[in-house]
Amino acid sequence: MASPVQASPSKAYAPLWLKVLVIVMGLLIIAGFVVIAAEIARRMSSPGGMRSPAASSKAFSERIALPSGAQVQSMESVADRLVVHVKSLDGQSTAYIVDPRTGALLGTVDFPPGAAR
């Protein structure tokens, strides 16, 4: 009588390049989640986010009183503020800091003529 043939258990090993590929893709997935979480945290922590003033749903109309005879020399956007440079008839320069989302005057900085620097 013939003895039954016993099949030797074969061990299946994945090639080295496949292991490396799986590890690298896992690390890329983890890095992607970290970047997404950091971006969400950054956007939540900054007031107003990256919204533009035009993105607000309500319109505003604001009047800012300037001295008699004063003229606007320039306007410049700085961070999330609008700085308006105004020069009066007596030569004094003033910077008006305005919130562009609401039009509210946040403050002024005077630069008197001939002041020591």
Biopython code that builds the backbone (N, CA, C, O; Angstrom):
import numpy as np
from Bio.PDB.StructureBuilder import StructureBuilder

atoms = [
    (1, "MET", "N", (0.807, -1.148, 0.000)),
    (1, "MET", "CA", (0.000, 0.000, 0.000)),
    (1, "MET", "C", (0.873, 1.241, 0.000)),
    (1, "MET", "O", (1.880, 1.321, 0.703)),
    (2, "ALA", "N", (0.488, 2.137, -0.751)),
    (2, "ALA", "CA", (1.281, 3.353, -0.874)),
    (2, "ALA", "C", (0.910, 4.318, 0.234)),
    (2, "ALA", "O", (-0.255, 4.476, 0.596)),
    (3, "SER", "N", (1.930, 4.947, 0.750)),
    (3, "SER", "CA", (1.663, 5.927, 1.815)),
    (3, "SER", "C", (1.204, 7.245, 1.192)),
    (3, "SER", "O", (1.679, 7.662, 0.136)),
    (4, "PRO", "N", (0.295, 7.860, 1.862)),
    (4, "PRO", "CA", (-0.175, 9.133, 1.312)),
    (4, "PRO", "C", (0.955, 10.144, 1.296)),
    (4, "PRO", "O", (1.791, 10.191, 2.199)),
    (5, "VAL", "N", (0.958, 10.935, 0.267)),
    (5, "VAL", "CA", (1.995, 11.964, 0.108)),
    (5, "VAL", "C", (1.613, 13.153, 0.966)),
    (5, "VAL", "O", (0.521, 13.712, 0.858)),
    (6, "GLN", "N", (2.527, 13.505, 1.795)),
    (6, "GLN", "CA", (2.269, 14.664, 2.635)),
    (6, "GLN", "C", (2.856, 15.896, 1.957)),
    (6, "GLN", "O", (4.029, 15.945, 1.587)),
    (7, "ALA", "N", (1.985, 16.883, 1.815)),
    (7, "ALA", "CA", (2.449, 18.134, 1.212)),
    (7, "ALA", "C", (3.115, 18.964, 2.297)),
    (7, "ALA", "O", (2.562, 19.173, 3.377)),
    (8, "SER", "N", (4.287, 19.421, 1.990)),
    (8, "SER", "CA", (4.977, 20.257, 2.964)),
    (8, "SER", "C", (4.330, 21.639, 2.989)),
    (8, "SER", "O", (4.035, 22.220, 1.944)),
    (9, "PRO", "N", (4.118, 22.145, 4.173)),
    (9, "PRO", "CA", (3.481, 23.470, 4.228)),
    (9, "PRO", "C", (4.403, 24.514, 3.613)),
    (9, "PRO", "O", (5.567, 24.638, 3.994)),
    (10, "SER", "N", (3.880, 25.238, 2.687)),
    (10, "SER", "CA", (4.692, 26.261, 2.038)),
    (10, "SER", "C", (4.459, 27.587, 2.738)),
    (10, "SER", "O", (3.323, 27.950, 3.045)),
    (11, "LYS", "N", (5.515, 28.287, 2.981)),
    (11, "LYS", "CA", (5.423, 29.585, 3.631)),
    (11, "LYS", "C", (5.449, 30.654, 2.554)),
    (11, "LYS", "O", (6.366, 30.715, 1.735)),
    (12, "ALA", "N", (4.417, 31.499, 2.572)),
    (12, "ALA", "CA", (4.330, 32.566, 1.570)),
    (12, "ALA", "C", (4.912, 33.837, 2.172)),
    (12, "ALA", "O", (4.415, 34.351, 3.174)),
    (13, "TYR", "N", (5.940, 34.319, 1.565)),
    (13, "TYR", "CA", (6.572, 35.562, 2.000)),
    (13, "TYR", "C", (6.332, 36.638, 0.951)),
    (13, "TYR", "O", (6.406, 36.385, -0.251)),
    (14, "ALA", "N", (6.043, 37.838, 1.428)),
    (14, "ALA", "CA", (5.894, 38.966, 0.505)),
    (14, "ALA", "C", (7.293, 39.466, 0.156)),
    (14, "ALA", "O", (8.193, 39.462, 0.995)),
    (15, "PRO", "N", (7.458, 39.888, -1.070)),
    (15, "PRO", "CA", (8.762, 40.416, -1.441)),
    (15, "PRO", "C", (9.094, 41.676, -0.639)),
    (15, "PRO", "O", (8.196, 42.377, -0.170)),
    (16, "LEU", "N", (10.363, 41.951, -0.489)),
    (16, "LEU", "CA", (10.823, 43.102, 0.299)),
    (16, "LEU", "C", (10.294, 44.413, -0.257)),
    (16, "LEU", "O", (9.902, 45.290, 0.513)),
    (17, "TRP", "N", (10.274, 44.565, -1.569)),
    (17, "TRP", "CA", (9.810, 45.825, -2.154)),
    (17, "TRP", "C", (8.347, 46.089, -1.828)),
    (17, "TRP", "O", (7.933, 47.243, -1.715)),
    (18, "LEU", "N", (7.555, 45.013, -1.675)),
    (18, "LEU", "CA", (6.136, 45.180, -1.343)),
    (18, "LEU", "C", (5.980, 45.654, 0.097)),
    (18, "LEU", "O", (5.129, 46.496, 0.385)),
    (19, "LYS", "N", (6.788, 45.124, 0.994)),
    (19, "LYS", "CA", (6.756, 45.566, 2.393)),
    (19, "LYS", "C", (7.144, 47.037, 2.506)),
    (19, "LYS", "O", (6.502, 47.813, 3.214)),
    (20, "VAL", "N", (8.200, 47.400, 1.797)),
    (20, "VAL", "CA", (8.649, 48.797, 1.824)),
    (20, "VAL", "C", (7.568, 49.715, 1.264)),
    (20, "VAL", "O", (7.317, 50.784, 1.821)),
    (21, "LEU", "N", (6.935, 49.319, 0.186)),
    (21, "LEU", "CA", (5.886, 50.121, -0.439)),
    (21, "LEU", "C", (4.705, 50.316, 0.512)),
    (21, "LEU", "O", (4.170, 51.421, 0.610)),
    (22, "VAL", "N", (4.297, 49.270, 1.206)),
    (22, "VAL", "CA", (3.181, 49.364, 2.155)),
    (22, "VAL", "C", (3.536, 50.305, 3.308)),
    (22, "VAL", "O", (2.707, 51.118, 3.719)),
    (23, "ILE", "N", (4.746, 50.202, 3.826)),
    (23, "ILE", "CA", (5.178, 51.074, 4.923)),
    (23, "ILE", "C", (5.225, 52.528, 4.475)),
    (23, "ILE", "O", (4.759, 53.406, 5.202)),
    (24, "VAL", "N", (5.772, 52.800, 3.302)),
    (24, "VAL", "CA", (5.863, 54.170, 2.797)),
    (24, "VAL", "C", (4.468, 54.758, 2.574)),
    (24, "VAL", "O", (4.228, 55.916, 2.915)),
    (25, "MET", "N", (3.553, 53.981, 2.009)),
    (25, "MET", "CA", (2.192, 54.489, 1.780)),
    (25, "MET", "C", (1.480, 54.746, 3.112)),
    (25, "MET", "O", (0.719, 55.707, 3.226)),
    (26, "GLY", "N", (1.713, 53.915, 4.098)),
    (26, "GLY", "CA", (1.132, 54.153, 5.425)),
    (26, "GLY", "C", (1.648, 55.444, 6.033)),
    (26, "GLY", "O", (0.886, 56.212, 6.620)),
    (27, "LEU", "N", (2.951, 55.683, 5.891)),
    (27, "LEU", "CA", (3.522, 56.933, 6.402)),
    (27, "LEU", "C", (2.974, 58.148, 5.663)),
    (27, "LEU", "O", (2.746, 59.193, 6.274)),
    (28, "LEU", "N", (2.760, 58.023, 4.355)),
    (28, "LEU", "CA", (2.184, 59.128, 3.591)),
    (28, "LEU", "C", (0.754, 59.434, 4.037)),
    (28, "LEU", "O", (0.357, 60.597, 4.103)),
    (29, "ILE", "N", (-0.006, 58.401, 4.337)),
    (29, "ILE", "CA", (-1.376, 58.609, 4.822)),
    (29, "ILE", "C", (-1.349, 59.334, 6.169)),
    (29, "ILE", "O", (-2.116, 60.273, 6.382)),
    (30, "ILE", "N", (-0.480, 58.908, 7.069)),
    (30, "ILE", "CA", (-0.371, 59.555, 8.378)),
    (30, "ILE", "C", (0.068, 61.005, 8.221)),
    (30, "ILE", "O", (-0.484, 61.890, 8.874)),
    (31, "ALA", "N", (1.058, 61.260, 7.360)),
    (31, "ALA", "CA", (1.515, 62.631, 7.128)),
    (31, "ALA", "C", (0.396, 63.491, 6.544)),
    (31, "ALA", "O", (0.264, 64.661, 6.905)),
    (32, "GLY", "N", (-0.399, 62.932, 5.659)),
    (32, "GLY", "CA", (-1.519, 63.676, 5.087)),
    (32, "GLY", "C", (-2.536, 64.065, 6.138)),
    (32, "GLY", "O", (-3.032, 65.191, 6.132)),
    (33, "PHE", "N", (-2.855, 63.151, 7.043)),
    (33, "PHE", "CA", (-3.785, 63.472, 8.124)),
    (33, "PHE", "C", (-3.217, 64.562, 9.033)),
    (33, "PHE", "O", (-3.957, 65.439, 9.475)),
    (34, "VAL", "N", (-1.920, 64.518, 9.315)),
    (34, "VAL", "CA", (-1.295, 65.541, 10.158)),
    (34, "VAL", "C", (-1.387, 66.912, 9.483)),
    (34, "VAL", "O", (-1.713, 67.901, 10.140)),
    (35, "VAL", "N", (-1.105, 66.978, 8.185)),
    (35, "VAL", "CA", (-1.180, 68.253, 7.453)),
    (35, "VAL", "C", (-2.608, 68.779, 7.442)),
    (35, "VAL", "O", (-2.824, 69.973, 7.653)),
    (36, "ILE", "N", (-3.567, 67.927, 7.206)),
    (36, "ILE", "CA", (-4.973, 68.356, 7.188)),
    (36, "ILE", "C", (-5.392, 68.860, 8.568)),
    (36, "ILE", "O", (-6.052, 69.894, 8.668)),
    (37, "ALA", "N", (-5.024, 68.156, 9.619)),
    (37, "ALA", "CA", (-5.379, 68.581, 10.981)),
    (37, "ALA", "C", (-4.721, 69.915, 11.328)),
    (37, "ALA", "O", (-5.344, 70.768, 11.961)),
    (38, "ALA", "N", (-3.470, 70.097, 10.918)),
    (38, "ALA", "CA", (-2.777, 71.358, 11.197)),
    (38, "ALA", "C", (-3.434, 72.523, 10.448)),
    (38, "ALA", "O", (-3.570, 73.615, 10.999)),
    (39, "GLU", "N", (-3.835, 72.296, 9.216)),
    (39, "GLU", "CA", (-4.490, 73.356, 8.435)),
    (39, "GLU", "C", (-5.850, 73.710, 9.022)),
    (39, "GLU", "O", (-6.209, 74.886, 9.078)),
    (40, "ILE", "N", (-6.604, 72.724, 9.456)),
    (40, "ILE", "CA", (-7.902, 72.992, 10.090)),
    (40, "ILE", "C", (-7.693, 73.786, 11.377)),
    (40, "ILE", "O", (-8.419, 74.746, 11.635)),
    (41, "ALA", "N", (-6.717, 73.399, 12.179)),
    (41, "ALA", "CA", (-6.438, 74.121, 13.422)),
    (41, "ALA", "C", (-6.002, 75.553, 13.137)),
    (41, "ALA", "O", (-6.403, 76.472, 13.850)),
    (42, "ARG", "N", (-5.176, 75.757, 12.093)),
    (42, "ARG", "CA", (-4.715, 77.111, 11.751)),
    (42, "ARG", "C", (-5.878, 77.982, 11.319)),
    (42, "ARG", "O", (-5.971, 79.143, 11.716)),
    (43, "ARG", "N", (-6.763, 77.429, 10.509)),
    (43, "ARG", "CA", (-7.900, 78.218, 10.032)),
    (43, "ARG", "C", (-8.888, 78.525, 11.149)),
    (43, "ARG", "O", (-9.509, 79.588, 11.153)),
    (44, "MET", "N", (-9.038, 77.606, 12.093)),
    (44, "MET", "CA", (-9.964, 77.845, 13.201)),
    (44, "MET", "C", (-9.406, 78.860, 14.183)),
    (44, "MET", "O", (-10.172, 79.575, 14.829)),
    (45, "SER", "N", (-8.078, 78.939, 14.311)),
    (45, "SER", "CA", (-7.482, 79.844, 15.292)),
    (45, "SER", "C", (-7.350, 81.274, 14.787)),
    (45, "SER", "O", (-7.239, 82.194, 15.596)),
    (46, "SER", "N", (-7.359, 81.490, 13.473)),
    (46, "SER", "CA", (-7.222, 82.854, 12.959)),
    (46, "SER", "C", (-8.602, 83.501, 12.867)),
    (46, "SER", "O", (-9.533, 82.911, 12.320)),
    (47, "PRO", "N", (-8.732, 84.733, 13.413)),
    (47, "PRO", "CA", (-10.042, 85.390, 13.378)),
    (47, "PRO", "C", (-10.412, 85.773, 11.954)),
    (47, "PRO", "O", (-9.642, 86.440, 11.264)),
    (48, "GLY", "N", (-11.573, 85.357, 11.524)),
    (48, "GLY", "CA", (-12.032, 85.704, 10.180)),
    (48, "GLY", "C", (-11.467, 84.821, 9.099)),
    (48, "GLY", "O", (-11.924, 84.878, 7.957)),
    (49, "GLY", "N", (-10.479, 84.000, 9.428)),
    (49, "GLY", "CA", (-9.905, 83.114, 8.413)),
    (49, "GLY", "C", (-9.336, 83.888, 7.245)),
    (49, "GLY", "O", (-8.742, 84.951, 7.429)),
    (50, "MET", "N", (-9.513, 83.363, 6.046)),
    (50, "MET", "CA", (-8.983, 83.992, 4.845)),
    (50, "MET", "C", (-10.104, 84.646, 4.045)),
    (50, "MET", "O", (-9.998, 84.801, 2.829)),
    (51, "ARG", "N", (-11.178, 85.030, 4.731)),
    (51, "ARG", "CA", (-12.286, 85.653, 4.021)),
    (51, "ARG", "C", (-11.890, 87.033, 3.530)),
    (51, "ARG", "O", (-11.150, 87.755, 4.197)),
    (52, "SER", "N", (-12.380, 87.381, 2.384)),
    (52, "SER", "CA", (-12.161, 88.728, 1.875)),
    (52, "SER", "C", (-13.288, 89.612, 2.372)),
    (52, "SER", "O", (-14.361, 89.106, 2.703)),
    (53, "PRO", "N", (-13.073, 90.934, 2.433)),
    (53, "PRO", "CA", (-14.130, 91.831, 2.871)),
    (53, "PRO", "C", (-15.375, 91.716, 1.999)),
    (53, "PRO", "O", (-16.487, 91.906, 2.492)),
    (54, "ALA", "N", (-15.212, 91.411, 0.722)),
    (54, "ALA", "CA", (-16.352, 91.294, -0.175)),
    (54, "ALA", "C", (-17.179, 90.046, 0.121)),
    (54, "ALA", "O", (-18.325, 89.944, -0.315)),
    (55, "ALA", "N", (-16.603, 89.099, 0.858)),
    (55, "ALA", "CA", (-17.306, 87.854, 1.139)),
    (55, "ALA", "C", (-18.362, 88.014, 2.227)),
    (55, "ALA", "O", (-19.213, 87.140, 2.393)),
    (56, "SER", "N", (-18.317, 89.125, 2.976)),
    (56, "SER", "CA", (-19.326, 89.294, 4.019)),
    (56, "SER", "C", (-20.683, 89.540, 3.384)),
    (56, "SER", "O", (-20.788, 90.146, 2.318)),
    (57, "SER", "N", (-21.717, 89.061, 4.058)),
    (57, "SER", "CA", (-23.048, 89.095, 3.451)),
    (57, "SER", "C", (-23.740, 90.436, 3.613)),
    (57, "SER", "O", (-24.673, 90.734, 2.868)),
    (58, "LYS", "N", (-23.310, 91.255, 4.568)),
    (58, "LYS", "CA", (-23.997, 92.525, 4.765)),
    (58, "LYS", "C", (-23.131, 93.692, 4.284)),
    (58, "LYS", "O", (-21.925, 93.740, 4.524)),
    (59, "ALA", "N", (-23.778, 94.612, 3.609)),
    (59, "ALA", "CA", (-23.080, 95.798, 3.112)),
    (59, "ALA", "C", (-23.032, 96.839, 4.223)),
    (59, "ALA", "O", (-23.835, 96.795, 5.156)),
    (60, "PHE", "N", (-22.104, 97.761, 4.125)),
    (60, "PHE", "CA", (-22.024, 98.817, 5.117)),
    (60, "PHE", "C", (-21.762, 100.144, 4.424)),
    (60, "PHE", "O", (-21.274, 100.202, 3.295)),
    (61, "SER", "N", (-22.098, 101.187, 5.129)),
    (61, "SER", "CA", (-21.814, 102.541, 4.663)),
    (61, "SER", "C", (-21.322, 103.313, 5.877)),
    (61, "SER", "O", (-22.056, 103.478, 6.852)),
    (62, "GLU", "N", (-20.110, 103.776, 5.823)),
    (62, "GLU", "CA", (-19.498, 104.448, 6.968)),
    (62, "GLU", "C", (-18.921, 105.772, 6.524)),
    (62, "GLU", "O", (-18.317, 105.864, 5.455)),
    (63, "ARG", "N", (-19.102, 106.795, 7.333)),
    (63, "ARG", "CA", (-18.507, 108.110, 7.064)),
    (63, "ARG", "C", (-17.448, 108.376, 8.117)),
    (63, "ARG", "O", (-17.704, 108.260, 9.316)),
    (64, "ILE", "N", (-16.258, 108.732, 7.662)),
    (64, "ILE", "CA", (-15.170, 109.076, 8.564)),
    (64, "ILE", "C", (-14.876, 110.556, 8.353)),
    (64, "ILE", "O", (-14.492, 110.977, 7.262)),
    (65, "ALA", "N", (-15.059, 111.329, 9.402)),
    (65, "ALA", "CA", (-14.879, 112.785, 9.321)),
    (65, "ALA", "C", (-13.392, 113.120, 9.255)),
    (65, "ALA", "O", (-12.607, 112.694, 10.102)),
    (66, "LEU", "N", (-13.027, 113.879, 8.250)),
    (66, "LEU", "CA", (-11.651, 114.365, 8.106)),
    (66, "LEU", "C", (-11.630, 115.854, 8.445)),
    (66, "LEU", "O", (-12.650, 116.531, 8.321)),
    (67, "PRO", "N", (-10.476, 116.368, 8.873)),
    (67, "PRO", "CA", (-10.379, 117.804, 9.134)),
    (67, "PRO", "C", (-10.693, 118.601, 7.867)),
    (67, "PRO", "O", (-10.495, 118.107, 6.757)),
    (68, "SER", "N", (-11.174, 119.814, 8.030)),
    (68, "SER", "CA", (-11.523, 120.665, 6.896)),
    (68, "SER", "C", (-10.310, 120.889, 5.999)),
    (68, "SER", "O", (-9.244, 121.278, 6.475)),
    (69, "GLY", "N", (-10.473, 120.646, 4.714)),
    (69, "GLY", "CA", (-9.403, 120.843, 3.745)),
    (69, "GLY", "C", (-8.425, 119.681, 3.636)),
    (69, "GLY", "O", (-7.506, 119.733, 2.818)),
    (70, "ALA", "N", (-8.597, 118.642, 4.432)),
    (70, "ALA", "CA", (-7.678, 117.492, 4.390)),
    (70, "ALA", "C", (-7.924, 116.672, 3.140)),
    (70, "ALA", "O", (-9.045, 116.594, 2.637)),
    (71, "GLN", "N", (-6.858, 116.062, 2.651)),
    (71, "GLN", "CA", (-6.962, 115.238, 1.450)),
    (71, "GLN", "C", (-6.359, 113.862, 1.704)),
    (71, "GLN", "O", (-5.361, 113.716, 2.410)),
    (72, "VAL", "N", (-6.993, 112.867, 1.112)),
    (72, "VAL", "CA", (-6.472, 111.506, 1.200)),
    (72, "VAL", "C", (-5.283, 111.402, 0.252)),
    (72, "VAL", "O", (-5.409, 111.660, -0.945)),
    (73, "GLN", "N", (-4.132, 111.022, 0.793)),
    (73, "GLN", "CA", (-2.917, 110.895, -0.013)),
    (73, "GLN", "C", (-2.763, 109.484, -0.579)),
    (73, "GLN", "O", (-2.378, 109.307, -1.735)),
    (74, "SER", "N", (-3.063, 108.495, 0.241)),
    (74, "SER", "CA", (-2.921, 107.110, -0.215)),
    (74, "SER", "C", (-3.707, 106.186, 0.695)),
    (74, "SER", "O", (-4.107, 106.558, 1.799)),
    (75, "MET", "N", (-3.920, 104.964, 0.204)),
    (75, "MET", "CA", (-4.553, 103.903, 0.989)),
    (75, "MET", "C", (-3.734, 102.639, 0.784)),
    (75, "MET", "O", (-3.247, 102.365, -0.313)),
    (76, "GLU", "N", (-3.593, 101.879, 1.854)),
    (76, "GLU", "CA", (-2.806, 100.648, 1.770)),
    (76, "GLU", "C", (-3.432, 99.587, 2.665)),
    (76, "GLU", "O", (-3.846, 99.871, 3.789)),
    (77, "SER", "N", (-3.496, 98.377, 2.161)),
    (77, "SER", "CA", (-4.000, 97.255, 2.932)),
    (77, "SER", "C", (-2.837, 96.638, 3.699)),
    (77, "SER", "O", (-1.828, 96.249, 3.110)),
    (78, "VAL", "N", (-2.988, 96.553, 5.014)),
    (78, "VAL", "CA", (-1.958, 95.970, 5.871)),
    (78, "VAL", "C", (-2.628, 94.912, 6.735)),
    (78, "VAL", "O", (-3.497, 95.218, 7.552)),
    (79, "ALA", "N", (-2.214, 93.673, 6.546)),
    (79, "ALA", "CA", (-2.822, 92.527, 7.236)),
    (79, "ALA", "C", (-4.324, 92.551, 6.981)),
    (79, "ALA", "O", (-4.749, 92.471, 5.829)),
    (80, "ASP", "N", (-5.124, 92.659, 8.017)),
    (80, "ASP", "CA", (-6.572, 92.711, 7.828)),
    (80, "ASP", "C", (-7.111, 94.104, 8.140)),
    (80, "ASP", "O", (-8.237, 94.244, 8.619)),
    (81, "ARG", "N", (-6.318, 95.120, 7.872)),
    (81, "ARG", "CA", (-6.691, 96.518, 8.106)),
    (81, "ARG", "C", (-6.433, 97.348, 6.854)),
    (81, "ARG", "O", (-5.639, 96.976, 5.991)),
    (82, "LEU", "N", (-7.121, 98.477, 6.779)),
    (82, "LEU", "CA", (-6.901, 99.443, 5.708)),
    (82, "LEU", "C", (-6.323, 100.688, 6.352)),
    (82, "LEU", "O", (-6.916, 101.239, 7.280)),
    (83, "VAL", "N", (-5.173, 101.136, 5.872)),
    (83, "VAL", "CA", (-4.538, 102.336, 6.406)),
    (83, "VAL", "C", (-4.681, 103.438, 5.360)),
    (83, "VAL", "O", (-4.237, 103.297, 4.221)),
    (84, "VAL", "N", (-5.316, 104.548, 5.778)),
    (84, "VAL", "CA", (-5.560, 105.677, 4.891)),
    (84, "VAL", "C", (-4.665, 106.826, 5.346)),
    (84, "VAL", "O", (-4.768, 107.278, 6.486)),
    (85, "HIS", "N", (-3.787, 107.299, 4.460)),
    (85, "HIS", "CA", (-2.879, 108.410, 4.762)),
    (85, "HIS", "C", (-3.568, 109.706, 4.347)),
    (85, "HIS", "O", (-3.913, 109.898, 3.181)),
    (86, "VAL", "N", (-3.760, 110.593, 5.326)),
    (86, "VAL", "CA", (-4.457, 111.859, 5.099)),
    (86, "VAL", "C", (-3.517, 113.005, 5.460)),
    (86, "VAL", "O", (-2.813, 112.955, 6.468)),
    (87, "LYS", "N", (-3.518, 114.041, 4.614)),
    (87, "LYS", "CA", (-2.682, 115.219, 4.876)),
    (87, "LYS", "C", (-3.600, 116.424, 5.005)),
    (87, "LYS", "O", (-4.429, 116.684, 4.132)),
    (88, "SER", "N", (-3.443, 117.158, 6.107)),
    (88, "SER", "CA", (-4.286, 118.330, 6.336)),
    (88, "SER", "C", (-3.622, 119.581, 5.769)),
    (88, "SER", "O", (-2.469, 119.538, 5.342)),
    (89, "LEU", "N", (-4.361, 120.708, 5.766)),
    (89, "LEU", "CA", (-3.845, 121.961, 5.202)),
    (89, "LEU", "C", (-2.625, 122.473, 5.956)),
    (89, "LEU", "O", (-1.757, 123.106, 5.356)),
    (90, "ASP", "N", (-2.541, 122.213, 7.261)),
    (90, "ASP", "CA", (-1.395, 122.696, 8.046)),
    (90, "ASP", "C", (-0.168, 121.801, 7.902)),
    (90, "ASP", "O", (0.849, 122.042, 8.553)),
    (91, "GLY", "N", (-0.248, 120.775, 7.062)),
    (91, "GLY", "CA", (0.900, 119.913, 6.787)),
    (91, "GLY", "C", (0.981, 118.677, 7.657)),
    (91, "GLY", "O", (1.880, 117.853, 7.484)),
    (92, "GLN", "N", (0.061, 118.537, 8.583)),
    (92, "GLN", "CA", (0.092, 117.361, 9.457)),
    (92, "GLN", "C", (-0.422, 116.145, 8.709)),
    (92, "GLN", "O", (-1.454, 116.195, 8.040)),
    (93, "SER", "N", (0.312, 115.059, 8.833)),
    (93, "SER", "CA", (-0.099, 113.781, 8.239)),
    (93, "SER", "C", (-0.719, 112.908, 9.319)),
    (93, "SER", "O", (-0.259, 112.884, 10.460)),
    (94, "THR", "N", (-1.760, 112.199, 8.942)),
    (94, "THR", "CA", (-2.441, 111.308, 9.871)),
    (94, "THR", "C", (-2.743, 109.995, 9.153)),
    (94, "THR", "O", (-3.152, 109.985, 7.993)),
    (95, "ALA", "N", (-2.537, 108.911, 9.853)),
    (95, "ALA", "CA", (-2.899, 107.595, 9.331)),
    (95, "ALA", "C", (-4.176, 107.156, 10.028)),
    (95, "ALA", "O", (-4.230, 107.078, 11.256)),
    (96, "TYR", "N", (-5.205, 106.869, 9.236)),
    (96, "TYR", "CA", (-6.475, 106.372, 9.754)),
    (96, "TYR", "C", (-6.488, 104.864, 9.538)),
    (96, "TYR", "O", (-6.323, 104.388, 8.415)),
    (97, "ILE", "N", (-6.684, 104.122, 10.618)),
    (97, "ILE", "CA", (-6.725, 102.666, 10.523)),
    (97, "ILE", "C", (-8.198, 102.241, 10.522)),
    (97, "ILE", "O", (-8.945, 102.533, 11.456)),
    (98, "VAL", "N", (-8.596, 101.542, 9.449)),
    (98, "VAL", "CA", (-9.999, 101.202, 9.223)),
    (98, "VAL", "C", (-10.135, 99.685, 9.097)),
    (98, "VAL", "O", (-9.282, 99.020, 8.508)),
    (99, "ASP", "N", (-11.213, 99.152, 9.657)),
    (99, "ASP", "CA", (-11.547, 97.735, 9.469)),
    (99, "ASP", "C", (-12.310, 97.613, 8.151)),
    (99, "ASP", "O", (-13.423, 98.131, 8.052)),
    (100, "PRO", "N", (-11.752, 96.946, 7.134)),
    (100, "PRO", "CA", (-12.424, 96.901, 5.830)),
    (100, "PRO", "C", (-13.697, 96.055, 5.821)),
    (100, "PRO", "O", (-14.507, 96.181, 4.903)),
    (101, "ARG", "N", (-13.887, 95.202, 6.818)),
    (101, "ARG", "CA", (-15.103, 94.386, 6.852)),
    (101, "ARG", "C", (-16.323, 95.192, 7.288)),
    (101, "ARG", "O", (-17.437, 94.960, 6.817)),
    (102, "THR", "N", (-16.095, 96.149, 8.202)),
    (102, "THR", "CA", (-17.213, 96.921, 8.741)),
    (102, "THR", "C", (-17.157, 98.397, 8.395)),
    (102, "THR", "O", (-18.170, 99.091, 8.486)),
    (103, "GLY", "N", (-15.992, 98.888, 8.001)),
    (103, "GLY", "CA", (-15.835, 100.310, 7.722)),
    (103, "GLY", "C", (-15.595, 101.128, 8.972)),
    (103, "GLY", "O", (-15.525, 102.355, 8.899)),
    (104, "ALA", "N", (-15.468, 100.479, 10.114)),
    (104, "ALA", "CA", (-15.284, 101.180, 11.380)),
    (104, "ALA", "C", (-13.874, 101.753, 11.484)),
    (104, "ALA", "O", (-12.898, 101.110, 11.098)),
    (105, "LEU", "N", (-13.785, 102.970, 12.012)),
    (105, "LEU", "CA", (-12.501, 103.602, 12.265)),
    (105, "LEU", "C", (-11.938, 103.018, 13.554)),
    (105, "LEU", "O", (-12.530, 103.179, 14.621)),
    (106, "LEU", "N", (-10.800, 102.341, 13.459)),
    (106, "LEU", "CA", (-10.204, 101.687, 14.621)),
    (106, "LEU", "C", (-9.280, 102.616, 15.396)),
    (106, "LEU", "O", (-9.094, 102.442, 16.601)),
    (107, "GLY", "N", (-8.706, 103.594, 14.721)),
    (107, "GLY", "CA", (-7.805, 104.525, 15.391)),
    (107, "GLY", "C", (-7.072, 105.397, 14.402)),
    (107, "GLY", "O", (-7.160, 105.205, 13.189)),
    (108, "THR", "N", (-6.347, 106.357, 14.940)),
    (108, "THR", "CA", (-5.548, 107.257, 14.101)),
    (108, "THR", "C", (-4.148, 107.371, 14.682)),
    (108, "THR", "O", (-3.939, 107.179, 15.880)),
    (109, "VAL", "N", (-3.200, 107.684, 13.823)),
    (109, "VAL", "CA", (-1.822, 107.962, 14.231)),
    (109, "VAL", "C", (-1.450, 109.286, 13.584)),
    (109, "VAL", "O", (-1.481, 109.413, 12.360)),
    (110, "ASP", "N", (-1.089, 110.298, 14.424)),
    (110, "ASP", "CA", (-0.731, 111.622, 13.914)),
    (110, "ASP", "C", (0.777, 111.730, 13.734)),
    (110, "ASP", "O", (1.564, 111.222, 14.533)),
    (111, "PHE", "N", (1.145, 112.408, 12.661)),
    (111, "PHE", "CA", (2.549, 112.693, 12.375)),
    (111, "PHE", "C", (2.681, 114.203, 12.195)),
    (111, "PHE", "O", (2.600, 114.694, 11.069)),
    (112, "PRO", "N", (2.884, 114.952, 13.287)),
    (112, "PRO", "CA", (2.960, 116.398, 13.167)),
    (112, "PRO", "C", (4.189, 116.827, 12.381)),
    (112, "PRO", "O", (5.229, 116.171, 12.447)),
    (113, "PRO", "N", (4.078, 117.947, 11.622)),
    (113, "PRO", "CA", (5.223, 118.402, 10.835)),
    (113, "PRO", "C", (6.346, 118.890, 11.768)),
    (113, "PRO", "O", (6.090, 119.531, 12.787)),
    (114, "GLY", "N", (7.564, 118.577, 11.400)),
    (114, "GLY", "CA", (8.747, 119.032, 12.137)),
    (114, "GLY", "C", (8.970, 118.299, 13.450)),
    (114, "GLY", "O", (9.811, 118.727, 14.241)),
    (115, "ALA", "N", (8.262, 117.231, 13.712)),
    (115, "ALA", "CA", (8.454, 116.488, 14.952)),
    (115, "ALA", "C", (9.796, 115.762, 14.897)),
    (115, "ALA", "O", (10.216, 115.298, 13.837)),
    (116, "ALA", "N", (10.458, 115.670, 16.038)),
    (116, "ALA", "CA", (11.745, 114.970, 16.106)),
    (116, "ALA", "C", (11.534, 113.495, 15.850)),
    (116, "ALA", "O", (10.521, 112.916, 16.243)),
    (117, "ARG", "N", (12.510, 112.893, 15.181)),
    (117, "ARG", "CA", (12.396, 111.461, 14.888)),
    (117, "ARG", "C", (13.274, 110.670, 15.784)),
    (117, "ARG", "O", (13.312, 109.444, 15.686)),
]
sb = StructureBuilder()
sb.init_structure("model")
sb.init_model(0)
sb.init_chain("A")
sb.init_seg("    ")
for serial, (resi, resn, name, xyz) in enumerate(atoms, 1):
    if name == "N":
        sb.init_residue(resn, " ", resi, " ")
    sb.init_atom(name, np.array(xyz, "f"), 0.0, 1.0, " ", f" {name:<3s}", serial, name[0])
structure = sb.get_structure()
